[in-house]
Amino acid sequence: MGYVFLFLIGFGFSIMGGVTIIAYMNFLPAGLSWGEYISFITSRVECYFLPIGLLFMHIALKRYPNH
């Protein structure tokens, strides 16, 4: 049951981080270059939810017992 919970937490984190990254793409038409965009999202804490969530899901899928 713990692995299912870890997977769902990871899924939620991935959704939050992915939506935030996509929402920040609205800065591109405002004049930011791709380099500035990457620099901006790497400085935002909420954008780190995507890789953390993917890591949680990976751990849950790899550690789930195969019965």
Secondary structure, 3 states (H helix, E strand, C coil): CHHHHHHHHHHHHHHHHHHHHHHHHHHCCCCCCHHHHHHHHHCCHHHHHHHHHHHHHHHHHHHCCCC
